Amino acid sequence: VNCPAPVKVICKNLRFLIAHNPTNATLNKFREELKKYGFTTILRVCEATYDTTLREKEGIHILDYHFKHRN
């Protein structure tokens, strides 16, 4: 799977890492990127595509905030 590289965004004192939706198959690479940039919280705005158990055991917190799609 060819996913775009994550983009780091800084706005005042907030830091964001915008990443392609990871899957169980790409989770290790995603974890490496989070650690590389020092991120410990994920705000997920899409449907879950990976198991969060491993992330939470590693101290990465996952918050779900799904948007309702409008037609």
C-alpha positions in Angstrom: 0.0 0.0 0.0 1.4 3.4 -1.0 0.3 6.0 1.5 1.3 9.7 1.4 3.8 10.8 4.0 2.4 12.4 7.2 2.5 16.1 7.3 3.4 18.0 10.5 1.4 21.2 11.1 2.1 23.7 13.9 -0.4 26.4 14.9 0.7 28.6 17.8 1.5 26.0 20.6 -0.5 23.1 19.0 1.2 20.4 16.9 -0.7 18.1 14.5 0.4 15.2 12.4 -2.0 14.7 9.5 -1.7 11.1 8.3 -3.3 8.7 5.9 -5.8 6.3 7.5 -3.6 3.5 8.8 -4.6 -0.2 8.8 -3.4 -3.2 10.8 -0.9 -3.8 7.9 0.6 -0.3 8.1 0.3 0.1 11.9 4.0 -0.4 12.7 5.1 2.4 10.2 2.4 4.6 11.6 3.6 4.0 15.2 7.2 4.8 14.1 6.0 8.2 12.7 4.1 9.0 15.9 7.2 8.3 18.0 9.5 10.2 15.6 7.5 13.4 16.1 6.7 12.8 19.8 3.0 12.4 19.5 1.0 10.6 22.2 -2.6 11.3 21.2 -4.5 10.3 18.1 -7.7 12.1 17.2 -9.4 9.8 14.8 -12.1 11.4 12.5 -12.7 8.4 10.3 -14.0 4.9 10.9 -11.6 2.6 12.8 -9.4 0.6 10.4 -6.9 -0.8 12.9 -6.9 -2.4 16.4 -6.2 0.2 19.1 -5.2 -2.2 21.8 -1.5 -2.2 20.9 -1.4 1.6 20.7 -3.0 2.1 24.1 -0.5 -0.4 25.7 2.3 1.7 24.3 0.9 4.9 25.9 -0.7 6.3 22.7 -4.2 7.6 23.5 -6.9 7.4 20.8 -9.9 9.7 20.8 -12.7 9.1 18.3 -14.5 12.2 16.8 -16.5 11.0 13.8 -18.2 13.5 11.5 -21.6 12.8 10.2 -21.6 12.8 6.4 -24.2 15.0 4.7 -25.6 14.2 1.2 
